[in-house]
C-alpha cells in the first residue's frame, strides 16, 4: 500500500495534500500544533491572526486542486470584491480607474482559509496533530523513507513513499541536509519590510469600495490595505520600512494612515473601533533556499515557505505555494520527481522573488544621457486602455510574467507617452 506524508498543515501542506490525495492509497498530514475544530488561530503560524488576500494565482490553483473551495470560503465568511470595480486603488501616484477586469479579490483570515480546506479534505486525508517531526529516515541509497515524530513515549518512525516538506521557514529538509554536509545555497534579499494589522469595526456600513489599497510611489515607502473580513468587520494593514516608525497602537495607526499618499484609509478609519491590539510583523530579510542547485534525496519534495520566505508586502506566499503544489497532481511519481519538482519550484519562486524589482526597473529607462521615469506614462496609458490595465493588475496577481511591461510594444508606447507628457509641461 502506497503512502505519502505531508509535514505541516498550513496552506502549502493542505493543497499539497489536495494534489496528492488520489495518487496514494494513504495520505497523512502531520502538524505539530493542535488543529482546532473551529476557526481559532494556530500558534505556529506567524501571520495567523492577520488577514490574507488571495490573489488570482492562488484562487486558480486552489480551485483546480480542491473544486468548490472558493465558493465554500464565501459561504463560511470571507471578503470578496470585483477587480477593480470594487476596489479603491491609489497606485503609480494616482487613483486607478474602476473597471471590471474579469476576476475577483478574496480576503480571508488564515484560520478560515486553512480550516475550510481541511474540512474539505477530511474524507480523503488523515490529519494527525500534536506531532512535531524531528527528523527524516533514509535507505542506504539516499532515499527518504519516512519521518521521525516526537511523541510522549519517545520518537516514532512513520514510513512513506513520498515526503512533502511544508514545514515553513524552519524547513526540516534544510536542517536534515545540513546535518549531513549537504549545504543548500541560500539567496537573500534585504526586504526591510514591516506591517501592522488590526481588525476594526466601522460606525457605518460600507456600500462602495470594500477594498482600499494605497501603494507607495517609488521612492516612497508607506502603504496600506483595508479589506473586509466577511462578517462586517475589516482588517487594516499599514506598511513601511525601517526608516518609518512602526505604529503600535490603533491611535498611532490612524495618524500613520494620514501620512499615506491617499487619505481613503484614514478617512474610513474615522470613528472606527479596534477589536484587539494591533499586531506587528517584520521581515528584514527574504530567504530563498536553492534546493534546485543540489541533488535532492529521493522521495522528498519541499514546498511553500520551506523553500522561500518572500517579501510579505506583495502577498505572494499563498499564490506561490498553490502554484508549486499544483505540479504534484500531474508529475510522474518516480525517482526524478524531487529534482524535477525543485526546478519547477525555482521558476515560480524566481517570478515572485523578482516581481517588484522587475516592475520598478521596467519603469526606468535611459534615453541618451537622460533617465526617464515611465510611472506617470503607465498611469496615463492605463487610464485610456482597459486591456493594459488588466495586464498590469494580472502581473501583480502572478497571472502574467513580471517582465510583460518590457515587451517592445508596451515599452515603446510608454516612452512615447512619457515624452508627450514631458512636452505638455
C-alpha positions as CSV (number, residue, x, y, z in Angstrom):
1,X,0.0,0.0,0.0
2,X,1.4,3.4,-1.0
3,X,1.7,6.2,1.5
4,X,2.5,9.9,1.3
5,X,3.2,12.1,4.3
6,X,2.8,15.9,4.3
7,X,4.7,17.7,7.1
8,X,2.7,20.8,8.0
9,X,-1.0,21.7,7.9
10,X,-0.6,25.2,6.6
11,X,-1.8,26.5,3.2
12,X,1.0,24.8,1.3
13,X,0.6,21.5,3.1
14,X,-3.1,21.4,2.7
15,X,-3.0,22.0,-1.0
16,X,-0.2,19.6,-1.4
17,X,-2.5,17.0,0.2
18,X,-5.2,18.1,-2.2
19,X,-2.9,17.5,-5.1
20,X,-1.8,14.0,-3.9
21,X,-5.0,12.7,-2.3
22,X,-6.0,10.5,-5.2
23,X,-2.4,9.4,-6.1
24,X,-1.7,7.4,-2.9
25,X,-3.6,4.7,-1.0
26,X,-2.9,6.6,2.2
27,X,-2.2,10.3,2.8
28,X,-1.3,11.6,6.2
29,X,-0.8,15.3,7.2
30,X,1.3,15.8,10.3
31,X,1.1,19.0,12.3
32,X,3.0,20.0,15.4
33,X,0.2,22.3,16.7
34,X,-3.3,21.3,17.8
35,X,-5.8,21.6,15.0
36,X,-8.9,23.3,16.2
37,X,-12.3,22.2,15.2
38,X,-13.3,25.9,14.7
39,X,-11.7,29.0,13.2
40,X,-9.3,29.5,16.0
41,X,-5.8,30.7,15.0
42,X,-2.9,28.2,15.1
43,X,0.0,29.1,17.3
44,X,2.7,28.1,14.8
45,X,1.6,30.4,12.1
46,X,3.5,33.8,12.4
47,X,0.8,35.7,10.5
48,X,-2.1,33.5,11.7
49,X,-4.1,36.4,13.2
50,X,-3.9,38.6,10.1
51,X,-6.0,38.8,7.0
52,X,-4.7,37.3,3.8
53,X,-5.8,38.4,0.3
54,X,-6.0,35.5,-2.1
55,X,-4.6,36.7,-5.4
56,X,-5.8,35.4,-8.7
57,X,-3.0,32.8,-8.9
58,X,-3.9,31.4,-5.5
59,X,-7.6,31.2,-6.4
60,X,-6.8,29.5,-9.8
61,X,-4.8,26.6,-8.3
62,X,-6.8,26.3,-5.1
63,X,-10.0,25.8,-7.2
64,X,-8.2,23.3,-9.5
65,X,-6.9,21.2,-6.6
66,X,-10.0,21.5,-4.4
67,X,-13.1,22.2,-6.5
68,X,-15.6,24.2,-4.7
69,X,-13.1,25.8,-2.3
70,X,-13.7,29.4,-3.4
71,X,-17.5,29.1,-3.1
72,X,-17.1,27.4,0.3
73,X,-14.9,30.3,1.5
74,X,-17.6,32.7,0.5
75,X,-20.2,30.7,2.4
76,X,-18.2,30.4,5.7
77,X,-17.1,34.0,5.6
78,X,-14.6,36.0,3.5
79,X,-14.4,39.3,1.8
80,X,-15.0,39.3,-1.9
81,X,-14.9,42.1,-4.5
82,X,-14.6,42.5,-8.2
83,X,-11.2,43.7,-9.5
84,X,-11.2,46.6,-9.9
85,X,-14.7,48.0,-9.8
86,X,-15.0,47.1,-6.0
87,X,-11.5,48.3,-5.2
88,X,-10.3,51.9,-4.5
89,X,-6.7,51.8,-5.5
90,X,-4.1,54.5,-5.3
91,X,-1.1,53.4,-7.3
92,X,1.5,54.9,-9.7
93,X,0.9,58.2,-7.9
94,X,-2.8,58.4,-9.0
95,X,-6.2,56.9,-8.3
96,X,-6.5,54.0,-10.6
97,X,-9.6,53.5,-12.9
98,X,-12.5,51.5,-11.6
99,X,-13.3,48.7,-14.2
100,X,-14.4,45.1,-14.1
101,X,-11.2,43.3,-15.1
102,X,-12.8,39.9,-15.0
103,X,-11.6,38.4,-11.8
104,X,-12.2,38.7,-8.0
105,X,-10.1,39.5,-5.0
106,X,-10.8,37.4,-1.9
107,X,-9.8,38.2,1.7
108,X,-9.9,35.6,4.5
109,X,-8.2,35.1,7.8
110,X,-5.7,32.2,7.9
111,X,-7.9,30.1,10.3
112,X,-10.8,30.4,7.8
113,X,-8.7,29.7,4.8
114,X,-7.0,26.7,6.4
115,X,-10.0,25.2,8.2
116,X,-12.1,25.4,5.1
117,X,-9.5,23.4,3.1
118,X,-9.0,20.9,6.0
119,X,-12.7,20.2,6.3
120,X,-13.0,19.5,2.5
121,X,-10.1,17.1,2.7
122,X,-11.1,15.2,5.8
123,X,-12.7,12.3,4.0
124,X,-9.5,11.6,1.9
125,X,-6.7,12.7,4.3
126,X,-5.8,11.7,7.8
127,X,-4.7,14.6,9.9
128,X,-2.5,13.9,12.9
129,X,-1.8,16.9,15.2
130,X,0.5,17.3,18.2
131,X,3.1,15.5,16.0
132,X,6.3,17.5,15.6
133,X,8.6,16.0,13.0
134,X,12.2,15.9,14.4
135,X,14.0,14.0,11.6
136,X,13.9,12.0,8.4
137,X,14.8,8.4,7.8
138,X,16.7,7.1,4.8
139,X,17.6,3.9,3.0
140,X,21.3,3.2,2.1
141,X,21.0,4.9,-1.3
142,X,20.0,8.4,-0.1
143,X,16.3,7.9,-0.5
144,X,14.0,9.4,2.2
145,X,11.9,6.5,3.6
146,X,9.9,8.2,6.4
147,X,9.8,10.7,9.2
148,X,10.6,10.7,12.9
149,X,7.9,12.1,15.1
150,X,8.3,13.2,18.7
151,X,5.7,11.7,21.0
152,X,5.1,11.5,24.7
153,X,6.5,8.0,24.5
154,X,9.7,8.9,22.6
155,X,10.4,9.0,18.9
156,X,8.1,7.2,16.5
157,X,9.0,6.4,12.8
158,X,6.4,6.7,10.1
159,X,7.4,5.2,6.8
160,X,6.3,6.8,3.5
161,X,6.9,6.5,-0.3
162,X,6.9,10.4,-0.6
163,X,7.5,13.1,2.0
164,X,6.3,16.7,1.3
165,X,8.1,19.2,3.4
166,X,5.6,22.0,4.1
167,X,7.1,22.8,7.5
168,X,7.5,26.5,6.9
169,X,10.6,28.7,7.2
170,X,12.3,26.3,9.7
171,X,12.4,23.6,6.9
172,X,13.1,20.1,8.2
173,X,14.7,19.3,4.9
174,X,17.3,22.1,5.0
175,X,18.2,21.1,8.6
176,X,18.4,17.4,7.7
177,X,20.6,18.1,4.7
178,X,22.8,20.5,6.6
179,X,23.4,17.9,9.3
180,X,24.7,15.6,6.5
181,X,27.1,18.1,5.0
182,X,24.8,19.0,2.1
183,X,24.8,22.8,2.0
184,X,21.8,24.1,0.3
185,X,22.7,27.6,-1.2
186,X,20.6,30.4,0.1
187,X,19.7,33.6,-1.7
188,X,18.8,36.6,0.5
189,X,17.2,39.9,-0.3
190,X,17.1,42.8,2.1
191,X,13.3,43.2,2.2
192,X,13.4,45.6,5.2
193,X,9.6,45.3,5.5
194,X,7.1,45.6,8.3
195,X,3.4,45.9,8.5
196,X,1.0,46.3,11.4
197,X,-2.5,44.9,11.2
198,X,-5.7,45.5,13.2
199,X,-9.3,44.3,12.9
200,X,-11.8,47.1,13.2
201,X,-15.5,47.7,13.3
202,X,-16.8,50.8,11.4
203,X,-19.5,53.1,12.6
204,X,-21.4,52.8,9.3
205,X,-22.0,50.2,6.6
206,X,-19.7,50.3,3.6
207,X,-21.7,50.5,0.4
208,X,-18.9,51.1,-2.1
209,X,-15.2,50.0,-2.4
210,X,-14.9,47.3,0.3
211,X,-11.2,47.1,-0.6
212,X,-8.9,50.1,-0.2
213,X,-5.3,50.0,-1.4
214,X,-2.7,52.6,-1.2
215,X,0.7,51.6,-2.8
216,X,3.7,53.8,-2.3
217,X,5.1,55.5,-5.3
218,X,8.9,54.9,-5.6
219,X,10.9,56.0,-3.7
220,X,8.2,56.5,-1.0
221,X,7.8,53.5,1.4
222,X,4.5,53.9,3.2
223,X,1.4,52.0,2.1
224,X,-1.8,50.5,3.4
225,X,-4.6,48.0,2.7
226,X,-8.1,47.7,4.1
227,X,-10.1,44.5,3.3
228,X,-13.4,43.1,4.5
229,X,-13.3,40.0,6.7
230,X,-16.7,38.8,5.7
231,X,-18.5,39.3,9.0
232,X,-19.0,43.0,8.8
233,X,-15.6,43.9,10.2
234,X,-12.5,45.0,8.3
235,X,-8.7,44.5,8.6
236,X,-6.5,47.4,8.1
237,X,-2.8,46.8,7.4
238,X,-0.2,49.6,7.2
239,X,3.3,49.0,6.0
240,X,6.7,50.7,5.9
241,X,10.4,50.2,6.1
242,X,13.0,50.7,8.9
243,X,13.1,54.5,8.4
244,X,9.3,54.6,9.1
245,X,8.3,54.5,12.8
246,X,6.0,51.5,13.4
247,X,2.6,52.5,14.9
248,X,2.0,50.3,17.9
249,X,-1.5,51.4,19.0
250,X,-4.7,52.0,17.0
251,X,-4.5,55.7,17.6
252,X,-1.0,55.7,16.1
253,X,-2.2,53.7,13.2
254,X,-4.8,56.3,12.4
255,X,-2.2,59.0,12.5
256,X,0.1,56.9,10.3
257,X,-2.7,56.4,7.8
258,X,-2.8,60.2,7.4
259,X,0.7,60.2,6.0
260,X,-0.1,57.9,3.1
261,X,-0.3,59.3,-0.4
262,X,-4.1,59.0,-0.4
263,X,-6.5,59.6,2.5
264,X,-9.0,56.9,1.7
265,X,-7.9,54.6,4.5
266,X,-7.5,57.3,7.1
267,X,-11.0,58.7,6.2
268,X,-12.6,55.3,6.6
269,X,-10.9,54.8,10.0
270,X,-12.6,57.9,11.4
271,X,-14.9,56.7,14.2
272,X,-13.7,53.0,13.8
273,X,-13.2,50.8,16.8
274,X,-10.3,48.5,17.1
275,X,-11.1,44.9,18.0
276,X,-8.0,43.9,19.9
277,X,-4.4,45.1,19.9
278,X,-2.6,45.8,16.6
279,X,-0.1,43.1,15.7
280,X,3.2,43.8,14.0
281,X,5.0,41.5,11.6
282,X,8.6,42.1,10.5
283,X,10.7,40.6,7.7
284,X,14.1,42.1,7.4
285,X,15.4,39.5,5.0
286,X,13.6,37.4,2.4
287,X,15.2,34.0,2.1
288,X,15.2,31.5,-0.8
289,X,16.7,28.1,-0.3
290,X,18.0,26.8,-3.6
291,X,17.1,23.2,-3.5
292,X,17.2,23.3,-7.3
293,X,21.0,23.7,-7.0
294,X,21.7,20.5,-5.1
295,X,20.9,16.8,-5.8
296,X,17.7,16.2,-3.9
297,X,17.3,13.0,-1.9
298,X,14.8,10.6,-3.4
299,X,11.2,10.6,-2.0
300,X,11.4,14.2,-0.8
301,X,9.9,17.5,-2.2
302,X,9.9,20.9,-0.5
303,X,7.1,23.5,-0.9
304,X,6.0,26.9,0.3
305,X,7.9,28.8,2.9
306,X,10.2,25.9,3.4
307,X,11.7,26.9,0.1
308,X,11.2,30.7,0.1
309,X,10.0,33.2,2.7
310,X,9.2,36.2,0.5
311,X,8.6,39.9,1.0
312,X,5.2,40.0,2.7
313,X,4.2,43.3,1.1
314,X,3.2,41.6,-2.2
315,X,1.1,38.9,-0.7
316,X,2.6,36.2,-2.9
317,X,3.2,33.4,-0.4
318,X,-0.2,31.6,-0.8
319,X,-0.1,32.1,-4.6
320,X,3.3,30.7,-4.9
321,X,2.6,27.7,-2.7
322,X,-0.6,26.8,-4.5
323,X,1.2,27.1,-7.9
324,X,4.1,24.9,-6.7
325,X,2.0,22.1,-5.3
326,X,-0.3,22.1,-8.3
327,X,2.5,20.2,-10.1
328,X,2.2,17.3,-7.6
329,X,-1.1,16.5,-9.2
330,X,0.4,15.7,-12.6
331,X,4.2,15.0,-12.4
332,X,5.3,11.4,-12.6
333,X,6.0,10.0,-9.1
334,X,9.3,8.5,-10.0
335,X,12.9,8.8,-8.8
336,X,13.4,12.0,-10.8
337,X,10.5,13.8,-9.1
338,X,12.5,15.6,-6.3
339,X,14.9,17.2,-8.8
340,X,12.3,17.9,-11.4
341,X,10.0,19.5,-8.8
342,X,12.8,21.6,-7.3
343,X,13.5,23.0,-10.8
344,X,9.8,23.9,-11.4
345,X,9.5,25.4,-7.9
346,X,12.6,27.6,-8.6
347,X,10.9,29.1,-11.7
348,X,7.9,30.0,-9.7
349,X,9.9,31.5,-6.8
350,X,12.0,33.4,-9.3
351,X,8.9,35.1,-10.7
352,X,7.8,36.1,-7.2
353,X,11.3,36.9,-5.9
354,X,12.0,39.5,-8.7
355,X,8.5,40.8,-9.3
356,X,8.8,44.2,-7.5
357,X,12.3,44.8,-8.9
358,X,11.4,43.9,-12.4
359,X,8.3,46.2,-12.5
360,X,10.3,49.0,-10.9
361,X,13.2,48.6,-13.4
362,X,10.7,48.4,-16.3
363,X,9.6,51.9,-15.4
364,X,13.0,53.5,-15.5
365,X,14.7,53.8,-18.9
366,X,17.7,55.7,-20.3
367,X,17.3,58.0,-23.3
368,X,20.6,59.3,-24.3
369,X,22.0,60.9,-21.2
370,X,18.6,61.2,-19.5
371,X,16.9,58.8,-17.1
372,X,13.1,58.8,-17.9
373,X,10.6,57.7,-15.2
374,X,7.8,55.9,-17.0
375,X,5.5,55.8,-13.9
376,X,3.3,58.7,-14.9
377,X,3.2,57.4,-18.5
378,X,2.0,54.0,-17.3
379,X,-0.7,55.6,-15.2
380,X,-1.8,57.7,-18.2
381,X,-1.9,54.7,-20.6
382,X,-3.8,52.6,-18.1
383,X,-6.5,55.3,-17.8
384,X,-7.0,55.1,-21.5
385,X,-6.7,51.4,-22.1
386,X,-8.6,48.7,-20.1
387,X,-6.5,45.9,-21.7
388,X,-3.2,47.4,-20.4
389,X,-4.9,48.0,-17.0
390,X,-5.9,44.3,-16.9
391,X,-2.4,43.2,-17.9
392,X,-0.8,45.3,-15.2
393,X,-3.1,44.0,-12.5
394,X,-2.6,40.5,-13.6
395,X,1.2,40.9,-13.3
396,X,0.7,41.6,-9.5
397,X,-1.7,38.7,-9.2
398,X,1.1,36.4,-10.7
399,X,-1.1,35.6,-13.7
400,X,1.2,37.4,-16.2
401,X,5.0,37.3,-16.5
402,X,6.7,40.0,-14.4
403,X,8.6,41.4,-17.4
404,X,5.4,41.9,-19.5
405,X,6.0,45.7,-19.3
406,X,9.3,45.2,-21.0
407,X,7.8,43.9,-24.2
408,X,8.8,46.1,-27.1
409,X,5.3,47.3,-28.0
410,X,4.4,48.2,-24.4
411,X,7.8,49.8,-23.7
412,X,7.7,51.9,-26.9
413,X,4.2,53.1,-26.1
414,X,5.2,54.1,-22.5
415,X,8.2,56.0,-23.7
416,X,6.2,57.8,-26.3
417,X,3.6,58.8,-23.7
418,X,6.3,59.9,-21.3
419,X,7.7,62.2,-24.0
420,X,4.2,63.5,-24.7
421,X,3.6,64.3,-21.0
422,X,7.0,66.0,-20.7
423,X,6.3,68.1,-23.8
424,X,2.9,69.2,-22.3
425,X,4.5,70.5,-19.1
